[in-house]
Amino acid sequence: MLRVTIELVPFGVESQAKVLGRIGIINDGSGSLAVGNYDVSLSDEECYTSDGKATTWRKVKLKGFRRRAFGPYHILLAALLAAIPPNERP
């Protein structure tokens, strides 16, 4: 599993850091050594229950990622592109 946490750190003061969102990229076990398939989940600061547990804002599948050809930034990009449709991108 890969987990990416996005934080806002006002003026670089770590003690004031606030989590804005998290991305989870989880291998679903259905791929091969060369190609992976993943469950992708996105949550943001508004997606927490009263007990502080994250809930999912968006969940998608990422299929056919060539993991031996690309690195962690590539899978992050592919996950974001799979999760955010073109009409919701800046």
PDB file of N, CA, C and O in Angstrom:
ATOM      1  N   MET A   1       0.841  -1.181   0.000  1.00  0.00           N
ATOM      2  CA  MET A   1       0.000   0.000   0.000  1.00  0.00           C
ATOM      3  C   MET A   1       0.881   1.237   0.000  1.00  0.00           C
ATOM      4  O   MET A   1       1.880   1.321   0.715  1.00  0.00           O
ATOM      5  N   LEU A   2       0.481   2.184  -0.817  1.00  0.00           N
ATOM      6  CA  LEU A   2       1.105   3.501  -0.786  1.00  0.00           C
ATOM      7  C   LEU A   2       0.103   4.461  -0.169  1.00  0.00           C
ATOM      8  O   LEU A   2      -1.089   4.400  -0.474  1.00  0.00           O
ATOM      9  N   ARG A   3       0.580   5.346   0.695  1.00  0.00           N
ATOM     10  CA  ARG A   3      -0.282   6.372   1.270  1.00  0.00           C
ATOM     11  C   ARG A   3       0.401   7.715   1.083  1.00  0.00           C
ATOM     12  O   ARG A   3       1.567   7.890   1.436  1.00  0.00           O
ATOM     13  N   VAL A   4      -0.332   8.645   0.531  1.00  0.00           N
ATOM     14  CA  VAL A   4       0.160  10.003   0.331  1.00  0.00           C
ATOM     15  C   VAL A   4      -0.690  10.919   1.198  1.00  0.00           C
ATOM     16  O   VAL A   4      -1.918  10.904   1.107  1.00  0.00           O
ATOM     17  N   THR A   5      -0.042  11.710   2.034  1.00  0.00           N
ATOM     18  CA  THR A   5      -0.740  12.664   2.886  1.00  0.00           C
ATOM     19  C   THR A   5      -0.398  14.064   2.413  1.00  0.00           C
ATOM     20  O   THR A   5       0.771  14.399   2.222  1.00  0.00           O
ATOM     21  N   ILE A   6      -1.426  14.879   2.224  1.00  0.00           N
ATOM     22  CA  ILE A   6      -1.237  16.270   1.796  1.00  0.00           C
ATOM     23  C   ILE A   6      -1.494  17.157   3.005  1.00  0.00           C
ATOM     24  O   ILE A   6      -2.576  17.126   3.591  1.00  0.00           O
ATOM     25  N   GLU A   7      -0.499  17.943   3.371  1.00  0.00           N
ATOM     26  CA  GLU A   7      -0.604  18.806   4.544  1.00  0.00           C
ATOM     27  C   GLU A   7      -0.405  20.268   4.161  1.00  0.00           C
ATOM     28  O   GLU A   7       0.347  20.596   3.244  1.00  0.00           O
ATOM     29  N   LEU A   8      -1.086  21.115   4.875  1.00  0.00           N
ATOM     30  CA  LEU A   8      -0.848  22.551   4.818  1.00  0.00           C
ATOM     31  C   LEU A   8      -0.014  22.893   6.044  1.00  0.00           C
ATOM     32  O   LEU A   8      -0.411  22.597   7.171  1.00  0.00           O
ATOM     33  N   VAL A   9       1.143  23.517   5.828  1.00  0.00           N
ATOM     34  CA  VAL A   9       2.027  23.894   6.926  1.00  0.00           C
ATOM     35  C   VAL A   9       2.176  25.413   6.873  1.00  0.00           C
ATOM     36  O   VAL A   9       3.046  25.926   6.170  1.00  0.00           O
ATOM     37  N   PRO A  10       1.328  26.136   7.616  1.00  0.00           N
ATOM     38  CA  PRO A  10       1.338  27.596   7.546  1.00  0.00           C
ATOM     39  C   PRO A  10       2.703  28.186   7.932  1.00  0.00           C
ATOM     40  O   PRO A  10       3.224  27.931   9.018  1.00  0.00           O
ATOM     41  N   PHE A  11       3.253  28.964   7.030  1.00  0.00           N
ATOM     42  CA  PHE A  11       4.532  29.643   7.247  1.00  0.00           C
ATOM     43  C   PHE A  11       5.653  28.692   7.631  1.00  0.00           C
ATOM     44  O   PHE A  11       6.637  29.112   8.240  1.00  0.00           O
ATOM     45  N   GLY A  12       5.518  27.417   7.285  1.00  0.00           N
ATOM     46  CA  GLY A  12       6.533  26.422   7.596  1.00  0.00           C
ATOM     47  C   GLY A  12       6.563  25.979   9.045  1.00  0.00           C
ATOM     48  O   GLY A  12       7.517  25.322   9.464  1.00  0.00           O
ATOM     49  N   VAL A  13       5.546  26.320   9.822  1.00  0.00           N
ATOM     50  CA  VAL A  13       5.492  25.971  11.244  1.00  0.00           C
ATOM     51  C   VAL A  13       4.839  24.592  11.378  1.00  0.00           C
ATOM     52  O   VAL A  13       3.622  24.448  11.261  1.00  0.00           O
ATOM     53  N   GLU A  14       5.681  23.582  11.627  1.00  0.00           N
ATOM     54  CA  GLU A  14       5.214  22.199  11.677  1.00  0.00           C
ATOM     55  C   GLU A  14       4.128  21.973  12.723  1.00  0.00           C
ATOM     56  O   GLU A  14       3.221  21.172  12.499  1.00  0.00           O
ATOM     57  N   SER A  15       4.200  22.651  13.842  1.00  0.00           N
ATOM     58  CA  SER A  15       3.210  22.441  14.899  1.00  0.00           C
ATOM     59  C   SER A  15       1.806  22.894  14.480  1.00  0.00           C
ATOM     60  O   SER A  15       0.821  22.538  15.128  1.00  0.00           O
ATOM     61  N   GLN A  16       1.713  23.673  13.404  1.00  0.00           N
ATOM     62  CA  GLN A  16       0.420  24.127  12.922  1.00  0.00           C
ATOM     63  C   GLN A  16      -0.047  23.366  11.679  1.00  0.00           C
ATOM     64  O   GLN A  16      -1.025  23.749  11.037  1.00  0.00           O
ATOM     65  N   ALA A  17       0.659  22.294  11.351  1.00  0.00           N
ATOM     66  CA  ALA A  17       0.317  21.512  10.161  1.00  0.00           C
ATOM     67  C   ALA A  17      -1.088  20.936  10.272  1.00  0.00           C
ATOM     68  O   ALA A  17      -1.523  20.505  11.340  1.00  0.00           O
ATOM     69  N   LYS A  18      -1.783  20.941   9.141  1.00  0.00           N
ATOM     70  CA  LYS A  18      -3.145  20.418   9.073  1.00  0.00           C
ATOM     71  C   LYS A  18      -3.244  19.500   7.853  1.00  0.00           C
ATOM     72  O   LYS A  18      -2.837  19.871   6.752  1.00  0.00           O
ATOM     73  N   VAL A  19      -3.780  18.317   8.058  1.00  0.00           N
ATOM     74  CA  VAL A  19      -3.967  17.380   6.951  1.00  0.00           C
ATOM     75  C   VAL A  19      -5.127  17.864   6.088  1.00  0.00           C
ATOM     76  O   VAL A  19      -6.232  18.093   6.580  1.00  0.00           O
ATOM     77  N   LEU A  20      -4.855  18.014   4.787  1.00  0.00           N
ATOM     78  CA  LEU A  20      -5.888  18.415   3.838  1.00  0.00           C
ATOM     79  C   LEU A  20      -6.492  17.217   3.117  1.00  0.00           C
ATOM     80  O   LEU A  20      -7.666  17.236   2.748  1.00  0.00           O
ATOM     81  N   GLY A  21      -5.689  16.172   2.917  1.00  0.00           N
ATOM     82  CA  GLY A  21      -6.202  15.010   2.211  1.00  0.00           C
ATOM     83  C   GLY A  21      -5.247  13.833   2.274  1.00  0.00           C
ATOM     84  O   GLY A  21      -4.070  13.975   2.605  1.00  0.00           O
ATOM     85  N   ARG A  22      -5.781  12.678   1.951  1.00  0.00           N
ATOM     86  CA  ARG A  22      -4.975  11.460   1.889  1.00  0.00           C
ATOM     87  C   ARG A  22      -5.374  10.669   0.658  1.00  0.00           C
ATOM     88  O   ARG A  22      -6.533  10.663   0.245  1.00  0.00           O
ATOM     89  N   ILE A  23      -4.385  10.003   0.083  1.00  0.00           N
ATOM     90  CA  ILE A  23      -4.606   9.121  -1.062  1.00  0.00           C
ATOM     91  C   ILE A  23      -4.042   7.757  -0.687  1.00  0.00           C
ATOM     92  O   ILE A  23      -2.885   7.650  -0.280  1.00  0.00           O
ATOM     93  N   GLY A  24      -4.850   6.726  -0.823  1.00  0.00           N
ATOM     94  CA  GLY A  24      -4.390   5.362  -0.602  1.00  0.00           C
ATOM     95  C   GLY A  24      -4.378   4.619  -1.925  1.00  0.00           C
ATOM     96  O   GLY A  24      -5.352   4.666  -2.678  1.00  0.00           O
ATOM     97  N   ILE A  25      -3.283   3.936  -2.210  1.00  0.00           N
ATOM     98  CA  ILE A  25      -3.140   3.146  -3.437  1.00  0.00           C
ATOM     99  C   ILE A  25      -2.786   1.727  -2.990  1.00  0.00           C
ATOM    100  O   ILE A  25      -1.677   1.474  -2.519  1.00  0.00           O
ATOM    101  N   ILE A  26      -3.737   0.810  -3.143  1.00  0.00           N
ATOM    102  CA  ILE A  26      -3.608  -0.531  -2.584  1.00  0.00           C
ATOM    103  C   ILE A  26      -3.628  -1.576  -3.690  1.00  0.00           C
ATOM    104  O   ILE A  26      -4.575  -1.639  -4.473  1.00  0.00           O
ATOM    105  N   ASN A  27      -2.592  -2.389  -3.754  1.00  0.00           N
ATOM    106  CA  ASN A  27      -2.511  -3.472  -4.730  1.00  0.00           C
ATOM    107  C   ASN A  27      -3.646  -4.458  -4.446  1.00  0.00           C
ATOM    108  O   ASN A  27      -3.784  -4.935  -3.319  1.00  0.00           O
ATOM    109  N   ASP A  28      -4.461  -4.767  -5.462  1.00  0.00           N
ATOM    110  CA  ASP A  28      -5.585  -5.676  -5.237  1.00  0.00           C
ATOM    111  C   ASP A  28      -5.213  -7.144  -5.439  1.00  0.00           C
ATOM    112  O   ASP A  28      -6.059  -8.026  -5.291  1.00  0.00           O
ATOM    113  N   GLY A  29      -3.947  -7.409  -5.777  1.00  0.00           N
ATOM    114  CA  GLY A  29      -3.464  -8.785  -5.886  1.00  0.00           C
ATOM    115  C   GLY A  29      -3.804  -9.495  -7.187  1.00  0.00           C
ATOM    116  O   GLY A  29      -3.480 -10.672  -7.348  1.00  0.00           O
ATOM    117  N   SER A  30      -4.450  -8.800  -8.119  1.00  0.00           N
ATOM    118  CA  SER A  30      -4.888  -9.466  -9.350  1.00  0.00           C
ATOM    119  C   SER A  30      -3.932  -9.283 -10.521  1.00  0.00           C
ATOM    120  O   SER A  30      -4.201  -9.782 -11.613  1.00  0.00           O
ATOM    121  N   GLY A  31      -2.834  -8.584 -10.320  1.00  0.00           N
ATOM    122  CA  GLY A  31      -1.916  -8.318 -11.410  1.00  0.00           C
ATOM    123  C   GLY A  31      -0.810  -9.353 -11.499  1.00  0.00           C
ATOM    124  O   GLY A  31      -0.938 -10.473 -11.006  1.00  0.00           O
ATOM    125  N   SER A  32       0.279  -8.951 -12.139  1.00  0.00           N
ATOM    126  CA  SER A  32       1.457  -9.803 -12.284  1.00  0.00           C
ATOM    127  C   SER A  32       2.670  -9.040 -11.741  1.00  0.00           C
ATOM    128  O   SER A  32       2.526  -7.943 -11.200  1.00  0.00           O
ATOM    129  N   LEU A  33       3.837  -9.612 -11.884  1.00  0.00           N
ATOM    130  CA  LEU A  33       5.042  -8.904 -11.448  1.00  0.00           C
ATOM    131  C   LEU A  33       5.264  -7.632 -12.254  1.00  0.00           C
ATOM    132  O   LEU A  33       5.785  -6.645 -11.732  1.00  0.00           O
ATOM    133  N   ALA A  34       4.874  -7.652 -13.513  1.00  0.00           N
ATOM    134  CA  ALA A  34       5.118  -6.508 -14.393  1.00  0.00           C
ATOM    135  C   ALA A  34       3.993  -5.476 -14.375  1.00  0.00           C
ATOM    136  O   ALA A  34       4.244  -4.281 -14.529  1.00  0.00           O
ATOM    137  N   VAL A  35       2.757  -5.934 -14.188  1.00  0.00           N
ATOM    138  CA  VAL A  35       1.585  -5.055 -14.285  1.00  0.00           C
ATOM    139  C   VAL A  35       0.744  -5.209 -13.022  1.00  0.00           C
ATOM    140  O   VAL A  35       0.411  -6.321 -12.610  1.00  0.00           O
ATOM    141  N   GLY A  36       0.408  -4.074 -12.417  1.00  0.00           N
ATOM    142  CA  GLY A  36      -0.391  -4.106 -11.200  1.00  0.00           C
ATOM    143  C   GLY A  36      -1.757  -3.470 -11.374  1.00  0.00           C
ATOM    144  O   GLY A  36      -1.954  -2.590 -12.213  1.00  0.00           O
ATOM    145  N   ASN A  37      -2.699  -3.938 -10.559  1.00  0.00           N
ATOM    146  CA  ASN A  37      -4.040  -3.372 -10.490  1.00  0.00           C
ATOM    147  C   ASN A  37      -4.261  -2.900  -9.055  1.00  0.00           C
ATOM    148  O   ASN A  37      -3.900  -3.592  -8.103  1.00  0.00           O
ATOM    149  N   TYR A  38      -4.846  -1.737  -8.911  1.00  0.00           N
ATOM    150  CA  TYR A  38      -4.892  -1.091  -7.603  1.00  0.00           C
ATOM    151  C   TYR A  38      -6.272  -0.530  -7.291  1.00  0.00           C
ATOM    152  O   TYR A  38      -7.006  -0.107  -8.185  1.00  0.00           O
ATOM    153  N   ASP A  39      -6.611  -0.536  -6.002  1.00  0.00           N
ATOM    154  CA  ASP A  39      -7.758   0.195  -5.488  1.00  0.00           C
ATOM    155  C   ASP A  39      -7.227   1.546  -5.015  1.00  0.00           C
ATOM    156  O   ASP A  39      -6.257   1.614  -4.261  1.00  0.00           O
ATOM    157  N   VAL A  40      -7.867   2.605  -5.462  1.00  0.00           N
ATOM    158  CA  VAL A  40      -7.433   3.964  -5.124  1.00  0.00           C
ATOM    159  C   VAL A  40      -8.542   4.632  -4.324  1.00  0.00           C
ATOM    160  O   VAL A  40      -9.707   4.594  -4.719  1.00  0.00           O
ATOM    161  N   SER A  41      -8.183   5.239  -3.207  1.00  0.00           N
ATOM    162  CA  SER A  41      -9.174   5.982  -2.424  1.00  0.00           C
ATOM    163  C   SER A  41      -8.631   7.366  -2.094  1.00  0.00           C
ATOM    164  O   SER A  41      -7.456   7.531  -1.766  1.00  0.00           O
ATOM    165  N   LEU A  42      -9.510   8.350  -2.188  1.00  0.00           N
ATOM    166  CA  LEU A  42      -9.173   9.731  -1.848  1.00  0.00           C
ATOM    167  C   LEU A  42     -10.072  10.184  -0.715  1.00  0.00           C
ATOM    168  O   LEU A  42     -11.277   9.930  -0.731  1.00  0.00           O
ATOM    169  N   SER A  43      -9.490  10.851   0.266  1.00  0.00           N
ATOM    170  CA  SER A  43     -10.281  11.464   1.326  1.00  0.00           C
ATOM    171  C   SER A  43      -9.725  12.863   1.560  1.00  0.00           C
ATOM    172  O   SER A  43      -8.565  13.138   1.254  1.00  0.00           O
ATOM    173  N   ASP A  44     -10.556  13.741   2.102  1.00  0.00           N
ATOM    174  CA  ASP A  44     -10.086  15.093   2.401  1.00  0.00           C
ATOM    175  C   ASP A  44     -10.502  15.487   3.806  1.00  0.00           C
ATOM    176  O   ASP A  44     -11.111  14.690   4.520  1.00  0.00           O
ATOM    177  N   GLU A  45     -10.182  16.700   4.208  1.00  0.00           N
ATOM    178  CA  GLU A  45     -10.397  17.114   5.595  1.00  0.00           C
ATOM    179  C   GLU A  45     -11.864  17.123   5.992  1.00  0.00           C
ATOM    180  O   GLU A  45     -12.176  17.100   7.182  1.00  0.00           O
ATOM    181  N   GLU A  46     -12.752  17.155   5.043  1.00  0.00           N
ATOM    182  CA  GLU A  46     -14.179  17.152   5.348  1.00  0.00           C
ATOM    183  C   GLU A  46     -14.739  15.734   5.414  1.00  0.00           C
ATOM    184  O   GLU A  46     -15.933  15.548   5.647  1.00  0.00           O
ATOM    185  N   CYS A  47     -13.889  14.745   5.212  1.00  0.00           N
ATOM    186  CA  CYS A  47     -14.353  13.361   5.146  1.00  0.00           C
ATOM    187  C   CYS A  47     -13.942  12.564   6.381  1.00  0.00           C
ATOM    188  O   CYS A  47     -13.445  11.443   6.270  1.00  0.00           O
ATOM    189  N   TYR A  48     -14.150  13.142   7.542  1.00  0.00           N
ATOM    190  CA  TYR A  48     -13.834  12.452   8.784  1.00  0.00           C
ATOM    191  C   TYR A  48     -15.085  12.320   9.631  1.00  0.00           C
ATOM    192  O   TYR A  48     -15.901  13.239   9.701  1.00  0.00           O
ATOM    193  N   THR A  49     -15.230  11.173  10.274  1.00  0.00           N
ATOM    194  CA  THR A  49     -16.356  10.962  11.167  1.00  0.00           C
ATOM    195  C   THR A  49     -16.059  11.655  12.493  1.00  0.00           C
ATOM    196  O   THR A  49     -14.953  12.157  12.697  1.00  0.00           O
ATOM    197  N   SER A  50     -17.026  11.686  13.384  1.00  0.00           N
ATOM    198  CA  SER A  50     -16.846  12.380  14.670  1.00  0.00           C
ATOM    199  C   SER A  50     -15.747  11.745  15.514  1.00  0.00           C
ATOM    200  O   SER A  50     -15.187  12.409  16.387  1.00  0.00           O
ATOM    201  N   ASP A  51     -15.428  10.476  15.274  1.00  0.00           N
ATOM    202  CA  ASP A  51     -14.344   9.842  16.035  1.00  0.00           C
ATOM    203  C   ASP A  51     -12.991   9.958  15.338  1.00  0.00           C
ATOM    204  O   ASP A  51     -12.024   9.316  15.748  1.00  0.00           O
ATOM    205  N   GLY A  52     -12.919  10.776  14.282  1.00  0.00           N
ATOM    206  CA  GLY A  52     -11.648  11.065  13.630  1.00  0.00           C
ATOM    207  C   GLY A  52     -11.220  10.094  12.554  1.00  0.00           C
ATOM    208  O   GLY A  52     -10.109  10.218  12.038  1.00  0.00           O
ATOM    209  N   LYS A  53     -12.050   9.134  12.195  1.00  0.00           N
ATOM    210  CA  LYS A  53     -11.692   8.176  11.148  1.00  0.00           C
ATOM    211  C   LYS A  53     -12.020   8.745   9.773  1.00  0.00           C
ATOM    212  O   LYS A  53     -13.061   9.371   9.570  1.00  0.00           O
ATOM    213  N   ALA A  54     -11.115   8.514   8.846  1.00  0.00           N
ATOM    214  CA  ALA A  54     -11.312   9.023   7.485  1.00  0.00           C
ATOM    215  C   ALA A  54     -12.383   8.222   6.762  1.00  0.00           C
ATOM    216  O   ALA A  54     -12.463   7.001   6.899  1.00  0.00           O
ATOM    217  N   THR A  55     -13.190   8.914   6.001  1.00  0.00           N
ATOM    218  CA  THR A  55     -14.125   8.259   5.108  1.00  0.00           C
ATOM    219  C   THR A  55     -13.699   8.594   3.682  1.00  0.00           C
ATOM    220  O   THR A  55     -12.987   9.571   3.450  1.00  0.00           O
ATOM    221  N   THR A  56     -14.129   7.795   2.755  1.00  0.00           N
ATOM    222  CA  THR A  56     -13.666   7.942   1.384  1.00  0.00           C
ATOM    223  C   THR A  56     -14.501   8.965   0.624  1.00  0.00           C
ATOM    224  O   THR A  56     -15.730   8.902   0.612  1.00  0.00           O
ATOM    225  N   TRP A  57     -13.809   9.908  -0.009  1.00  0.00           N
ATOM    226  CA  TRP A  57     -14.452  10.898  -0.869  1.00  0.00           C
ATOM    227  C   TRP A  57     -14.687  10.306  -2.250  1.00  0.00           C
ATOM    228  O   TRP A  57     -15.739  10.511  -2.858  1.00  0.00           O
ATOM    229  N   ARG A  58     -13.690   9.567  -2.739  1.00  0.00           N
ATOM    230  CA  ARG A  58     -13.799   8.944  -4.055  1.00  0.00           C
ATOM    231  C   ARG A  58     -12.987   7.657  -4.050  1.00  0.00           C
ATOM    232  O   ARG A  58     -11.900   7.595  -3.475  1.00  0.00           O
ATOM    233  N   LYS A  59     -13.537   6.618  -4.706  1.00  0.00           N
ATOM    234  CA  LYS A  59     -12.852   5.329  -4.781  1.00  0.00           C
ATOM    235  C   LYS A  59     -12.929   4.831  -6.214  1.00  0.00           C
ATOM    236  O   LYS A  59     -14.006   4.809  -6.809  1.00  0.00           O
ATOM    237  N   VAL A  60     -11.780   4.425  -6.777  1.00  0.00           N
ATOM    238  CA  VAL A  60     -11.721   3.938  -8.155  1.00  0.00           C
ATOM    239  C   VAL A  60     -10.727   2.784  -8.263  1.00  0.00           C
ATOM    240  O   VAL A  60      -9.987   2.491  -7.324  1.00  0.00           O
ATOM    241  N   LYS A  61     -10.728   2.144  -9.414  1.00  0.00           N
ATOM    242  CA  LYS A  61      -9.756   1.102  -9.747  1.00  0.00           C
ATOM    243  C   LYS A  61      -8.739   1.678 -10.715  1.00  0.00           C
ATOM    244  O   LYS A  61      -9.092   2.437 -11.617  1.00  0.00           O
ATOM    245  N   LEU A  62      -7.490   1.321 -10.530  1.00  0.00           N
ATOM    246  CA  LEU A  62      -6.421   1.645 -11.467  1.00  0.00           C
ATOM    247  C   LEU A  62      -5.924   0.307 -11.997  1.00  0.00           C
ATOM    248  O   LEU A  62      -5.358  -0.490 -11.248  1.00  0.00           O
ATOM    249  N   LYS A  63      -6.132   0.063 -13.275  1.00  0.00           N
ATOM    250  CA  LYS A  63      -5.788  -1.234 -13.861  1.00  0.00           C
ATOM    251  C   LYS A  63      -4.678  -1.088 -14.891  1.00  0.00           C
ATOM    252  O   LYS A  63      -4.610  -0.097 -15.619  1.00  0.00           O
ATOM    253  N   GLY A  64      -3.820  -2.084 -14.937  1.00  0.00           N
ATOM    254  CA  GLY A  64      -2.801  -2.156 -15.970  1.00  0.00           C
ATOM    255  C   GLY A  64      -1.607  -1.236 -15.780  1.00  0.00           C
ATOM    256  O   GLY A  64      -0.964  -0.850 -16.756  1.00  0.00           O
ATOM    257  N   PHE A  65      -1.297  -0.876 -14.526  1.00  0.00           N
ATOM    258  CA  PHE A  65      -0.146   0.001 -14.292  1.00  0.00           C
ATOM    259  C   PHE A  65       1.145  -0.804 -14.430  1.00  0.00           C
ATOM    260  O   PHE A  65       1.335  -1.813 -13.752  1.00  0.00           O
ATOM    261  N   ARG A  66       2.026  -0.346 -15.314  1.00  0.00           N
ATOM    262  CA  ARG A  66       3.302  -1.039 -15.567  1.00  0.00           C
ATOM    263  C   ARG A  66       4.296  -0.655 -14.481  1.00  0.00           C
ATOM    264  O   ARG A  66       5.082   0.278 -14.643  1.00  0.00           O
ATOM    265  N   ARG A  67       4.252  -1.379 -13.383  1.00  0.00           N
ATOM    266  CA  ARG A  67       5.014  -1.002 -12.188  1.00  0.00           C
ATOM    267  C   ARG A  67       6.522  -1.139 -12.335  1.00  0.00           C
ATOM    268  O   ARG A  67       7.269  -0.455 -11.634  1.00  0.00           O
ATOM    269  N   ARG A  68       6.982  -1.992 -13.215  1.00  0.00           N
ATOM    270  CA  ARG A  68       8.434  -2.130 -13.406  1.00  0.00           C
ATOM    271  C   ARG A  68       8.992  -1.021 -14.286  1.00  0.00           C
ATOM    272  O   ARG A  68      10.194  -0.758 -14.269  1.00  0.00           O
ATOM    273  N   ALA A  69       8.129  -0.372 -15.051  1.00  0.00           N
ATOM    274  CA  ALA A  69       8.572   0.679 -15.966  1.00  0.00           C
ATOM    275  C   ALA A  69       8.526   2.068 -15.332  1.00  0.00           C
ATOM    276  O   ALA A  69       9.204   2.987 -15.792  1.00  0.00           O
ATOM    277  N   PHE A  70       7.719   2.217 -14.269  1.00  0.00           N
ATOM    278  CA  PHE A  70       7.503   3.546 -13.697  1.00  0.00           C
ATOM    279  C   PHE A  70       7.662   3.522 -12.183  1.00  0.00           C
ATOM    280  O   PHE A  70       7.654   2.463 -11.556  1.00  0.00           O
ATOM    281  N   GLY A  71       7.806   4.704 -11.616  1.00  0.00           N
ATOM    282  CA  GLY A  71       8.048   4.824 -10.189  1.00  0.00           C
ATOM    283  C   GLY A  71       6.852   5.356  -9.409  1.00  0.00           C
ATOM    284  O   GLY A  71       5.735   5.404  -9.923  1.00  0.00           O
ATOM    285  N   PRO A  72       7.098   5.757  -8.159  1.00  0.00           N
ATOM    286  CA  PRO A  72       6.000   6.158  -7.272  1.00  0.00           C
ATOM    287  C   PRO A  72       5.263   7.417  -7.716  1.00  0.00           C
ATOM    288  O   PRO A  72       4.056   7.528  -7.499  1.00  0.00           O
ATOM    289  N   TYR A  73       5.949   8.352  -8.322  1.00  0.00           N
ATOM    290  CA  TYR A  73       5.263   9.572  -8.773  1.00  0.00           C
ATOM    291  C   TYR A  73       4.355   9.275  -9.960  1.00  0.00           C
ATOM    292  O   TYR A  73       3.311   9.907 -10.126  1.00  0.00           O
ATOM    293  N   HIS A  74       4.756   8.317 -10.777  1.00  0.00           N
ATOM    294  CA  HIS A  74       3.932   7.922 -11.918  1.00  0.00           C
ATOM    295  C   HIS A  74       2.641   7.242 -11.463  1.00  0.00           C
ATOM    296  O   HIS A  74       1.571   7.506 -12.011  1.00  0.00           O
ATOM    297  N   ILE A  75       2.746   6.365 -10.458  1.00  0.00           N
ATOM    298  CA  ILE A  75       1.526   5.702  -9.986  1.00  0.00           C
ATOM    299  C   ILE A  75       0.620   6.701  -9.277  1.00  0.00           C
ATOM    300  O   ILE A  75      -0.603   6.591  -9.361  1.00  0.00           O
ATOM    301  N   LEU A  76       1.202   7.671  -8.583  1.00  0.00           N
ATOM    302  CA  LEU A  76       0.393   8.722  -7.961  1.00  0.00           C
ATOM    303  C   LEU A  76      -0.352   9.524  -9.030  1.00  0.00           C
ATOM    304  O   LEU A  76      -1.547   9.785  -8.896  1.00  0.00           O
ATOM    305  N   LEU A  77       0.348   9.905 -10.072  1.00  0.00           N
ATOM    306  CA  LEU A  77      -0.284  10.638 -11.174  1.00  0.00           C
ATOM    307  C   LEU A  77      -1.392   9.803 -11.815  1.00  0.00           C
ATOM    308  O   LEU A  77      -2.491  10.304 -12.054  1.00  0.00           O
ATOM    309  N   ALA A  78      -1.104   8.537 -12.092  1.00  0.00           N
ATOM    310  CA  ALA A  78      -2.103   7.661 -12.713  1.00  0.00           C
ATOM    311  C   ALA A  78      -3.325   7.496 -11.801  1.00  0.00           C
ATOM    312  O   ALA A  78      -4.459   7.464 -12.279  1.00  0.00           O
ATOM    313  N   ALA A  79      -3.091   7.392 -10.498  1.00  0.00           N
ATOM    314  CA  ALA A  79      -4.201   7.258  -9.547  1.00  0.00           C
ATOM    315  C   ALA A  79      -5.063   8.517  -9.531  1.00  0.00           C
ATOM    316  O   ALA A  79      -6.291   8.428  -9.532  1.00  0.00           O
ATOM    317  N   LEU A  80      -4.431   9.679  -9.518  1.00  0.00           N
ATOM    318  CA  LEU A  80      -5.186  10.938  -9.517  1.00  0.00           C
ATOM    319  C   LEU A  80      -5.965  11.119 -10.817  1.00  0.00           C
ATOM    320  O   LEU A  80      -7.113  11.562 -10.796  1.00  0.00           O
ATOM    321  N   LEU A  81      -5.351  10.780 -11.939  1.00  0.00           N
ATOM    322  CA  LEU A  81      -6.050  10.895 -13.219  1.00  0.00           C
ATOM    323  C   LEU A  81      -7.236   9.931 -13.299  1.00  0.00           C
ATOM    324  O   LEU A  81      -8.263  10.250 -13.897  1.00  0.00           O
ATOM    325  N   ALA A  82      -7.085   8.746 -12.691  1.00  0.00           N
ATOM    326  CA  ALA A  82      -8.189   7.785 -12.680  1.00  0.00           C
ATOM    327  C   ALA A  82      -9.325   8.267 -11.773  1.00  0.00           C
ATOM    328  O   ALA A  82     -10.496   8.016 -12.055  1.00  0.00           O
ATOM    329  N   ALA A  83      -8.980   8.952 -10.696  1.00  0.00           N
ATOM    330  CA  ALA A  83      -9.980   9.345  -9.698  1.00  0.00           C
ATOM    331  C   ALA A  83     -10.675  10.665  -9.999  1.00  0.00           C
ATOM    332  O   ALA A  83     -11.806  10.884  -9.564  1.00  0.00           O
ATOM    333  N   ILE A  84     -10.017  11.537 -10.733  1.00  0.00           N
ATOM    334  CA  ILE A  84     -10.584  12.861 -10.986  1.00  0.00           C
ATOM    335  C   ILE A  84     -10.867  13.000 -12.481  1.00  0.00           C
ATOM    336  O   ILE A  84      -9.940  13.120 -13.281  1.00  0.00           O
ATOM    337  N   PRO A  85     -12.141  12.983 -12.856  1.00  0.00           N
ATOM    338  CA  PRO A  85     -12.489  13.069 -14.275  1.00  0.00           C
ATOM    339  C   PRO A  85     -12.102  14.429 -14.881  1.00  0.00           C
ATOM    340  O   PRO A  85     -11.992  15.423 -14.162  1.00  0.00           O
ATOM    341  N   PRO A  86     -11.898  14.465 -16.197  1.00  0.00           N
ATOM    342  CA  PRO A  86     -11.455  15.703 -16.863  1.00  0.00           C
ATOM    343  C   PRO A  86     -12.303  16.933 -16.549  1.00  0.00           C
ATOM    344  O   PRO A  86     -11.769  18.038 -16.453  1.00  0.00           O
ATOM    345  N   ASN A  87     -13.599  16.762 -16.390  1.00  0.00           N
ATOM    346  CA  ASN A  87     -14.446  17.926 -16.126  1.00  0.00           C
ATOM    347  C   ASN A  87     -14.296  18.474 -14.706  1.00  0.00           C
ATOM    348  O   ASN A  87     -14.853  19.527 -14.396  1.00  0.00           O
ATOM    349  N   GLU A  88     -13.561  17.785 -13.846  1.00  0.00           N
ATOM    350  CA  GLU A  88     -13.314  18.267 -12.487  1.00  0.00           C
ATOM    351  C   GLU A  88     -11.876  18.733 -12.280  1.00  0.00           C
ATOM    352  O   GLU A  88     -11.497  19.078 -11.161  1.00  0.00           O
ATOM    353  N   ARG A  89     -11.082  18.750 -13.328  1.00  0.00           N
ATOM    354  CA  ARG A  89      -9.678  19.168 -13.224  1.00  0.00           C
ATOM    355  C   ARG A  89      -9.549  20.667 -13.500  1.00  0.00           C
ATOM    356  O   ARG A  89     -10.346  21.244 -14.240  1.00  0.00           O
ATOM    357  N   PRO A  90      -8.531  21.290 -12.893  1.00  0.00           N
ATOM    358  CA  PRO A  90      -8.325  22.727 -13.145  1.00  0.00           C
ATOM    359  C   PRO A  90      -7.883  23.011 -14.571  1.00  0.00           C
ATOM    360  O   PRO A  90      -7.671  24.168 -14.933  1.00  0.00           O
TER     361      PRO A  90
END
